[in-house]
Amino acid sequence: MSIHIETQEIRVFKAIYDENGFKRAADKLFVTQSAVSQTLANLERKLETILMERNPLKLTEPGIRFLNYAEAVLGEEQGVLTDINNIKNGILSTLLLTMNGTINAIYGSALIAKYCQGSPLTKIKLNIMPSRQIITGVISDLWEVGFGPFQQNMPVQLELVPLFEDTRSLTIGNNHPDFEALRDDPEKLARQVPLIVSYLDDPDMRPAIDKLRNSFGTIWEINDLELRIKLVEQGLGMSYLDAKFTQQRHTKDHLTRLDSLAFASLPLTFGLFYRKKKQLSSGAKRFISMCEDFQF
């Protein structure tokens, strides 16, 4: 016949040993002394051996072995309870987060600092990526949560959490050598001045952007936002820049928006997205909740 040892029996045995007596063990466990004595007696009867000699209290050889077992079981129990509590509070969880360059430049440090204050032990893996690659990465489960601008047609697999609106404008540096000569002919300017972007899909992959791509003569794909803005400021090209970013950088006096072009201004909604029906980690849930309360 199989023997089943109850956790309460283990706990009583360990308390008797730790407190070196039945009365003190009963006080520790908030039960009567007779209940402690009965529990130990039932355990010994179940195991068909004496675990503790009485008067004076002393472990037997089987009792020493059972003590090792009790310490392992109760230690594991406490570890499990601690882990579960920590996971509920966002501790021991891992936040797999990716955001685009604009979000990182404007809000990255403030968001991560605020998040770490509330979840100091959560592991954070953060990557800065072009918006289109963020969407692909979240769909393929490489990242749990993405933060960036929503595309015109977001994949149906994604749950969206809109957070704020902004406008992305085609911008050129005032000191571009051909700026004055070409400002009255923006279409010619677009064909002659390189467009600097983080990423642009191949037209064969996304035919819808074919017209936009064909409006420009040369396209430079440069992932780093700071490098893109410096190249624009130095008059080496033009780029789409978000209004919040240019305001924060105080670069309005050095840049000009090409508003006369039909494709020069793009209204955008920025927010979080993650896969629908995905069981999010507590760390991700806490980040989403924090962002919903954040003043963007």
MIVOKE-938524 format. One record per residue: x, y, z of N, C-alpha, C in turn; residue in three letters. Coordinates in pm, whole numbers, padded with zeros to 5 digits, always signed. Layout:
BEGIN
XYZXYZXYZALA
...
END
This chain:
BEGIN
+00084-00120+00000+00000+00000+00000+00088+00125+00000MET
+00057+00222-00090+00135+00345-00098+00109+00433+00024SER
+00211+00507+00061+00201+00597+00176+00201+00741+00127ILE
+00105+00820+00172+00097+00961+00134+00124+01045+00258HIS
+00226+01129+00249+00261+01216+00361+00201+01354+00338ILE
+00123+01401+00434+00059+01532+00423+00159+01643+00455GLU
+00141+01757+00390+00229+01871+00416+00217+01916+00561THR
+00099+01909+00618+00080+01949+00757+00160+01860+00851GLN
+00169+01732+00819+00250+01640+00902+00397+01679+00895GLU
+00442+01714+00777+00582+01757+00762+00606+01885+00841ILE
+00511+01977+00833+00525+02107+00900+00528+02089+01052ARG
+00443+02001+01104+00441+01976+01249+00571+01912+01295VAL
+00617+01812+01222+00744+01746+01257+00858+01848+01262PHE
+00866+01932+01161+00974+02031+01154+00962+02133+01267LYS
+00841+02172+01301+00822+02268+01409+00866+02209+01543ALA
+00834+02083+01566+00877+02017+01691+01029+02017+01701ILE
+01093+01986+01589+01240+01983+01590+01297+02123+01610TYR
+01244+02221+01534+01298+02357+01542+01278+02418+01680ASP
+01162+02391+01742+01130+02452+01871+01173+02367+01989GLU
+01220+02245+01958+01269+02152+02062+01164+02126+02169ASN
+01041+02103+02122+00935+02072+02217+00798+02081+02154GLY
+00702+02009+02214+00566+02004+02160+00489+02132+02190PHE
+00509+02184+02310+00434+02305+02349+00473+02425+02263LYS
+00604+02446+02246+00649+02560+02166+00612+02541+02018ARG
+00614+02417+01971+00571+02391+01832+00424+02424+01815ALA
+00342+02388+01917+00199+02419+01910+00175+02568+01907ALA
+00250+02643+01989+00236+02788+01990+00274+02848+01855ASP
+00379+02797+01795+00424+02846+01665+00321+02822+01556LYS
+00254+02707+01564+00158+02669+01460+00015+02711+01494LEU
-00004+02771+01611-00136+02817+01656-00236+02701+01663PHE
-00191+02590+01720-00277+02474+01743-00252+02428+01887VAL
-00328+02327+01929-00311+02277+02065-00193+02180+02070THR
-00139+02164+02190-00028+02070+02208-00071+01927+02177GLN
-00194+01894+02214-00243+01758+02187-00253+01732+02037SER
-00287+01838+01958-00295+01822+01813-00157+01795+01755ALA
-00054+01861+01810+00083+01838+01764+00125+01696+01796VAL
+00099+01652+01918+00138+01517+01960+00067+01412+01875SER
-00062+01435+01849-00140+01339+01770-00090+01331+01626GLN
-00056+01447+01570-00008+01449+01431+00123+01372+01418THR
+00216+01392+01512+00343+01319+01506+00320+01169+01525LEU
+00232+01133+01618+00203+00992+01641+00143+00927+01516ALA
+00051+00997+01450-00010+00944+01328+00094+00928+01217ASN
+00187+01022+01208+00292+01015+01106+00382+00894+01133LEU
+00421+00876+01258+00507+00762+01290+00435+00629+01267GLU
+00306+00627+01297+00228+00506+01272+00220+00478+01122ARG
+00204+00581+01045+00197+00566+00900+00328+00513+00845LYS
+00439+00563+00898+00571+00521+00850+00622+00394+00919LEU
+00550+00353+01024+00585+00232+01099+00726+00241+01158GLU
+00757+00361+01213+00886+00381+01276+00879+00501+01370THR
+00972+00510+01461+00980+00623+01554+01074+00726+01495ILE
+01024+00849+01483+01105+00956+01428+01175+01038+01536LEU
+01110+01046+01653+01167+01124+01763+01154+01048+01893MET
+01262+01039+01965+01256+00986+02102+01208+01099+02192GLU
+01129+01064+02293+01078+01163+02385+01157+01156+02517ARG
+01159+01266+02586+01216+01273+02722+01356+01210+02733ASN
+01458+01277+02683+01461+01405+02612+01430+01385+02464PRO
+01390+01495+02402+01354+01491+02260+01481+01474+02175LEU
+01482+01373+02091+01600+01344+02010+01558+01270+01884LYS
+01614+01308+01772+01583+01241+01647+01644+01101+01643LEU
+01568+01009+01589+01620+00875+01561+01688+00878+01424THR
+01745+00767+01384+01807+00761+01251+01704+00787+01140GLU
+01584+00723+01145+01483+00757+01047+01439+00903+01058PRO
+01442+00955+01182+01403+01093+01202+01500+01191+01136GLY
+01630+01157+01139+01729+01243+01073+01705+01246+00923ILE
+01675+01129+00868+01647+01123+00724+01519+01200+00690ARG
+01418+01189+00776+01292+01258+00750+01310+01409+00764PHE
+01400+01451+00853+01427+01594+00869+01483+01653+00740LEU
+01575+01578+00676+01631+01625+00549+01521+01641+00444ASN
+01430+01544+00443+01318+01549+00350+01227+01667+00382TYR
+01199+01689+00510+01110+01798+00551+01169+01934+00513ALA
+01298+01950+00533+01362+02078+00499+01356+02104+00349GLU
+01375+01998+00269+01369+02014+00124+01228+02049+00078ALA
+01128+01979+00131+00990+02002+00090+00943+02141+00129VAL
+00966+02180+00255+00919+02310+00302+00997+02424+00238LEU
+01125+02398+00209+01204+02500+00141+01153+02523-00001GLY
+01120+02413-00070+01065+02425-00205+00929+02491-00202GLU
+00849+02458-00103+00717+02519-00090+00730+02670-00075GLU
+00821+02714+00011+00838+02857+00031+00890+02925-00095GLN
+00980+02854-00166+01032+02909-00290+00923+02928-00395GLY
+00833+02829-00405+00724+02836-00501+00630+02951-00466VAL
+00595+02964-00338+00505+03070-00296+00566+03208-00320LEU
+00696+03220-00294+00765+03347-00317+00768+03381-00466THR
+00799+03281-00548+00803+03304-00693+00667+03345-00747ASP
+00562+03276-00702+00428+03309-00749+00391+03451-00709ILE
+00422+03489-00586+00392+03624-00541+00471+03727-00620ASN
+00598+03696-00646+00682+03789-00722+00633+03804-00865ASN
+00592+03692-00925+00542+03697-01062+00415+03781-01069ILE
+00326+03765-00968+00204+03846-00965+00236+03994-00958LYS
+00347+04029-00894+00385+04169-00876+00484+04217-00981ASN
+00504+04137-01086+00593+04178-01193+00739+04152-01166GLY
+00769+04083-01055+00908+04050-01023+00934+03908-01073ILE
+01056+03887-01122+01098+03760-01183+01039+03743-01322LEU
+00956+03837-01364+00904+03832-01499+01007+03896-01593SER
+00995+03868-01722+01083+03928-01822+00998+04006-01921THR
+01030+04133-01938+00960+04218-02033+01039+04221-02163LEU
+00982+04163-02268+01044+04165-02401+00981+04279-02479LEU
+01050+04391-02483+00993+04515-02537+01077+04566-02652LEU
+01011+04614-02756+01080+04680-02866+01005+04808-02901THR
+01079+04913-02928+01018+05041-02963+01095+05104-03078MET
+01030+05198-03146+01098+05262-03258+01186+05376-03209ASN
+01267+05432-03298+01365+05532-03258+01305+05657-03200GLY
+01192+05702-03254+01129+05824-03205+01082+05808-03061THR
+01013+05698-03033+00967+05672-02896+01085+05664-02801ILE
+01190+05598-02844+01307+05585-02759+01370+05722-02731ASN
+01381+05805-02836+01445+05935-02820+01365+06028-02730ALA
+01233+06024-02742+01150+06118-02666+01117+06065-02527ILE
+01076+05938-02520+01020+05886-02395+01096+05766-02336TYR
+01192+05713-02410+01256+05588-02368+01308+05590-02225GLY
+01391+05687-02192+01452+05689-02059+01348+05710-01950SER
+01250+05797-01975+01146+05824-01874+01060+05700-01851ALA
+01023+05631-01959+00940+05512-01945+01012+05400-01870LEU
+01136+05374-01909+01210+05265-01844+01240+05299-01699ILE
+01273+05424-01671+01300+05464-01532+01176+05447-01446ALA
+01062+05490-01498+00937+05477-01422+00901+05330-01403LYS
+00920+05251-01506+00887+05109-01496+00976+05038-01393TYR
+01104+05070-01396+01198+05006-01303+01170+05044-01159CYS
+01117+05162-01137+01081+05202-01000+00971+05113-00945GLN
+00876+05074-01030+00766+04989-00985+00797+04841-00992GLY
+00889+04802-01079+00924+04660-01096+01075+04647-01103SER
+01145+04673-00993+01291+04680-00996+01361+04550-01030PRO
+01296+04437-01008+01362+04309-01034+01317+04242-01164LEU
+01229+04308-01236+01186+04252-01364+01301+04261-01464THR
+01325+04152-01534+01427+04152-01638+01371+04222-01761LYS
+01448+04315-01814+01403+04391-01931+01496+04363-02048ILE
+01437+04324-02159+01511+04312-02284+01448+04409-02383LYS
+01520+04515-02416+01468+04622-02499+01550+04634-02626LEU
+01481+04644-02739+01549+04663-02867+01486+04780-02940ASN
+01567+04861-03006+01520+04974-03086+01523+04932-03232ILE
+01407+04937-03297+01396+04886-03432+01306+04976-03517MET
+01320+04968-03649+01224+05037-03737+01084+04983-03715PRO
+00985+05069-03735+00846+05034-03702+00798+04908-03772SER
+00828+04895-03900+00780+04779-03974+00838+04650-03919ARG
+00964+04653-03878+01027+04533-03823+00973+04501-03684GLN
+00931+04605-03611+00870+04581-03480+00744+04497-03496ILE
+00661+04535-03591+00535+04463-03614+00563+04317-03648ILE
+00658+04295-03736+00694+04158-03776+00746+04079-03656THR
+00830+04144-03574+00887+04076-03458+00783+04038-03354GLY
+00683+04124-03332+00578+04093-03235+00489+03980-03287VAL
+00456+03983-03413+00372+03878-03471+00441+03742-03462ILE
+00573+03742-03483+00648+03616-03481+00695+03576-03341SER
+00651+03650-03238+00681+03617-03099+00827+03641-03060ASP
+00901+03717-03140+01037+03753-03099+01031+03855-02986LEU
+00924+03937-02985+00905+04040-02883+00763+04032-02833TRP
+00746+04057-02704+00613+04045-02643+00528+04168-02670GLU
+00589+04286-02657+00517+04412-02673+00596+04504-02764VAL
+00527+04567-02858+00588+04666-02945+00532+04804-02916GLY
+00613+04907-02936+00570+05046-02912+00620+05130-03030PHE
+00525+05183-03104+00561+05266-03219+00437+05313-03289GLY
+00454+05371-03408+00337+05419-03483+00260+05303-03545PRO
+00130+05315-03546+00048+05214-03613+00055+05236-03764PHE
+00069+05130-03838+00063+05139-03983-00081+05162-04027GLN
-00098+05204-04151-00233+05233-04201-00324+05111-04190GLN
-00268+04995-04218-00344+04871-04205-00266+04776-04115ASN
-00297+04781-03986-00227+04694-03891-00275+04550-03907MET
-00186+04453-03893-00225+04312-03905-00337+04277-03806PRO
-00428+04194-03848-00543+04158-03764-00500+04073-03645VAL
-00378+04020-03649-00332+03936-03538-00295+04018-03414GLN
-00293+04150-03426-00243+04234-03319-00354+04304-03242LEU
-00336+04310-03111-00421+04389-03022-00355+04526-03009GLU
-00433+04633-03027-00377+04768-03029-00417+04845-02903LEU
-00320+04923-02851-00344+05012-02738-00300+05152-02779VAL
-00386+05232-02842-00347+05366-02885-00318+05457-02766PRO
-00213+05540-02779-00172+05624-02667-00168+05773-02700LEU
-00122+05811-02818-00121+05953-02853-00110+05968-03005PHE
-00145+06090-03052-00141+06122-03195-00021+06213-03222GLU
+00033+06202-03343+00143+06289-03385+00141+06299-03537ASP
+00222+06387-03590+00232+06405-03735+00377+06387-03777THR
+00397+06307-03878+00531+06283-03934+00543+06363-04063ARG
+00642+06452-04069+00654+06544-04183+00787+06525-04255SER
+00781+06538-04386+00903+06535-04466+00978+06665-04442LEU
+01103+06653-04400+01178+06768-04350+01315+06774-04414THR
+01361+06896-04440+01493+06916-04499+01565+07024-04419ILE
+01696+07018-04417+01775+07119-04346+01778+07250-04422GLY
+01767+07362-04352+01768+07493-04416+01899+07522-04488ASN
+02005+07455-04444+02135+07482-04505+02169+07385-04617ASN
+02070+07311-04666+02098+07224-04779+02138+07310-04900HIS
+02245+07273-04969+02297+07360-05077+02197+07387-05189PRO
+02103+07298-05213+02006+07318-05321+01869+07360-05269ASP
+01862+07394-05141+01731+07421-05083+01662+07539-05149PHE
+01731+07653-05158+01668+07774-05214+01631+07753-05361GLU
+01717+07685-05434+01692+07667-05577+01577+07571-05603ALA
+01555+07479-05511+01456+07374-05534+01328+07391-05452LEU
+01324+07487-05361+01211+07497-05270+01080+07527-05344ARG
+01090+07592-05458+00969+07622-05535+00927+07506-05625ASP
+01010+07404-05630+00977+07285-05709+01003+07163-05623ASP
+00916+07140-05521+00942+07032-05424+00949+06893-05487PRO
+00877+06871-05595+00883+06740-05659+01022+06716-05718GLU
+01079+06820-05776+01215+06807-05828+01314+06788-05714LYS
+01287+06860-05603+01372+06847-05484+01370+06703-05433LEU
+01251+06643-05432+01238+06505-05385+01314+06409-05473ALA
+01321+06440-05601+01391+06349-05692+01543+06365-05683ARG
+01589+06483-05638+01733+06508-05640+01799+06495-05503GLN
+01721+06509-05396+01778+06503-05260+01750+06365-05200VAL
+01851+06298-05146+01830+06165-05088+01728+06167-04974PRO
+01642+06067-04972+01551+06047-04859+01618+05951-04762LEU
+01628+05994-04636+01696+05912-04534+01589+05854-04442ILE
+01574+05723-04441+01472+05655-04361+01537+05542-04282VAL
+01465+05493-04183+01517+05381-04105+01503+05250-04179SER
+01391+05240-04255+01363+05113-04323+01251+05136-04422TYR
+01264+05079-04537+01158+05088-04636+01146+04953-04705LEU
+01027+04897-04698+01006+04764-04756+01035+04762-04906ASP
+01076+04647-04951+01092+04626-05094+00956+04639-05162ASP
+00946+04711-05274+00816+04726-05341+00753+04592-05378PRO
+00836+04491-05403+00781+04360-05436+00709+04298-05316ASP
+00751+04340-05195+00689+04287-05073+00565+04367-05036MET
+00569+04499-05061+00455+04584-05029+00428+04678-05146ARG
+00357+04632-05247+00331+04715-05365+00265+04847-05332PRO
+00195+04857-05219+00122+04980-05184+00215+05099-05166ALA
+00341+05074-05130+00433+05186-05109+00510+05220-05236ILE
+00476+05154-05345+00550+05174-05469+00551+05321-05510ASP
+00435+05389-05498+00427+05527-05538+00515+05616-05452LYS
+00515+05592-05322+00597+05672-05231+00744+05654-05263LEU
+00787+05532-05280+00927+05506-05310+00967+05572-05443ARG
+00881+05563-05541+00914+05617-05672+00911+05769-05678ASN
+00862+05833-05572+00861+05979-05568+00998+06036-05537SER
+01090+05950-05492+01224+05996-05452+01328+05935-05544PHE
+01434+06011-05565+01540+05962-05651+01631+05863-05582GLY
+01676+05899-05461+01771+05815-05387+01719+05792-05247THR
+01731+05671-05198+01686+05638-05062+01803+05579-04984ILE
+01830+05639-04869+01930+05584-04778+01857+05521-04659TRP
+01885+05398-04631+01825+05332-04515+01928+05332-04402GLU
+01902+05413-04300+01992+05427-04184+01909+05408-04059ILE
+01940+05304-03983+01858+05266-03869+01864+05367-03756ASN
+01979+05426-03732+01998+05511-03614+01935+05649-03635ASP
+01842+05685-03546+01770+05812-03558+01863+05931-03543LEU
+01955+05926-03447+02045+06039-03425+02131+06066-03548GLU
+02176+05960-03612+02256+05979-03733+02171+06037-03845LEU
+02047+05992-03857+01959+06045-03961+01938+06196-03944ARG
+01909+06238-03820+01880+06379-03796+02006+06464-03819ILE
+02123+06411-03785+02247+06487-03807+02274+06504-03956LYS
+02246+06400-04033+02266+06411-04177+02172+06514-04238LEU
+02048+06517-04188+01952+06616-04237+01997+06756-04198VAL
+02039+06773-04074+02085+06905-04026+02208+06952-04102GLU
+02289+06858-04150+02410+06893-04224+02381+06917-04373GLN
+02255+06905-04412+02218+06933-04549+02251+06822-04646GLY
+02257+06699-04597+02293+06587-04685+02173+06509-04735LEU
+02054+06538-04684+01936+06465-04727+01813+06518-04656GLY
+01703+06449-04675+01580+06484-04603+01522+06358-04542MET
+01432+06378-04446+01378+06263-04375+01240+06295-04320SER
+01165+06192-04291+01037+06208-04222+01065+06214-04071TYR
+01025+06324-04008+01048+06342-03865+00916+06371-03795LEU
+00900+06316-03676+00778+06335-03598+00781+06470-03528ASP
+00664+06534-03519+00655+06668-03460+00707+06671-03317ALA
+00671+06572-03237+00715+06569-03098+00868+06564-03089LYS
+00929+06491-03182+01075+06478-03179+01142+06610-03214PHE
+01096+06676-03320+01158+06803-03360+01136+06910-03254THR
+01021+06908-03187+00997+07004-03079+01091+06980-02963GLN
+01111+06853-02930+01200+06821-02819+01344+06859-02851GLN
+01384+06838-02975+01522+06867-03014+01545+07016-03040ARG
+01438+07094-03042+01450+07239-03069+01522+07264-03201HIS
+01485+07187-03302+01551+07199-03432+01464+07272-03535THR
+01350+07326-03493+01259+07386-03590+01323+07501-03667LYS
+01414+07574-03603+01479+07687-03671+01580+07641-03775ASP
+01619+07514-03771+01720+07463-03863+01659+07375-03971HIS
+01529+07348-03961+01464+07256-04053+01340+07319-04115LEU
+01305+07271-04232+01185+07318-04299+01104+07199-04345THR
+00974+07205-04318+00885+07099-04365+00844+07127-04509ARG
+00839+07023-04588+00802+07037-04728+00652+07012-04743LEU
+00574+07103-04691+00429+07083-04682+00360+07080-04817ASP
+00422+07135-04920+00354+07144-05050+00344+07010-05122SER
+00423+06913-05079+00415+06780-05140+00296+06704-05085LEU
+00227+06630-05170+00107+06558-05127+00139+06452-05022ALA
+00259+06397-05029+00296+06290-04937+00389+06340-04827PHE
+00390+06472-04802+00486+06529-04708+00443+06516-04563ALA
+00314+06498-04538+00265+06495-04400+00185+06367-04376SER
+00221+06295-04272+00157+06167-04241+00104+06169-04098LEU
-00027+06177-04077-00081+06169-03941-00064+06027-03887PRO
-00021+06017-03763+00008+05886-03705-00054+05871-03567LEU
-00090+05748-03534-00128+05711-03399-00017+05624-03342THR
+00033+05664-03227+00137+05586-03160+00075+05506-03046PHE
+00126+05387-03026+00076+05306-02916+00145+05173-02905GLY
+00090+05090-02819+00144+04956-02794+00066+04854-02874LEU
+00130+04744-02904+00059+04634-02968+00125+04502-02929PHE
+00040+04401-02923+00086+04266-02890-00007+04167-02958TYR
+00033+04043-02961-00047+03944-03031-00179+03915-02960ARG
-00287+03909-03037-00416+03875-02979-00414+03735-02920LYS
-00489+03718-02811-00504+03590-02742-00373+03538-02683LYS
-00272+03625-02677-00145+03586-02617-00152+03605-02466LYS
-00106+03508-02391-00100+03519-02246+00020+03605-02209GLN
-00005+03731-02177+00104+03823-02148+00165+03795-02010LEU
+00293+03818-01998+00359+03808-01868+00310+03922-01779SER
+00326+03904-01649+00286+04011-01557+00369+04136-01581SER
+00495+04118-01622+00579+04233-01652+00524+04314-01769GLY
+00475+04245-01872+00417+04314-01987+00287+04384-01948ALA
+00205+04318-01868+00080+04379-01824+00106+04506-01745LYS
+00207+04503-01661+00240+04621-01580+00291+04735-01669ARG
+00368+04701-01773+00419+04804-01863+00304+04869-01940PHE
+00212+04788-01988+00097+04841-02062+00013+04932-01973ILE
-00012+04887-01851-00090+04966-01757-00021+05098-01725SER
+00112+05093-01708+00187+05214-01678+00179+05312-01794MET
+00190+05262-01918+00185+05348-02034+00048+05413-02050CYS
-00056+05342-02015-00191+05396-02025-00211+05514-01929GLU
-00134+05517-01821-00143+05627-01723-00037+05733-01746ASP
+00054+05709-01838+00167+05800-01861+00120+05925-01938PHE
+00177+06040-01904+00141+06164-01971+00232+06184-02094GLN
+00184+06145-02210+00261+06159-02333+00243+06301-02390PHE
END
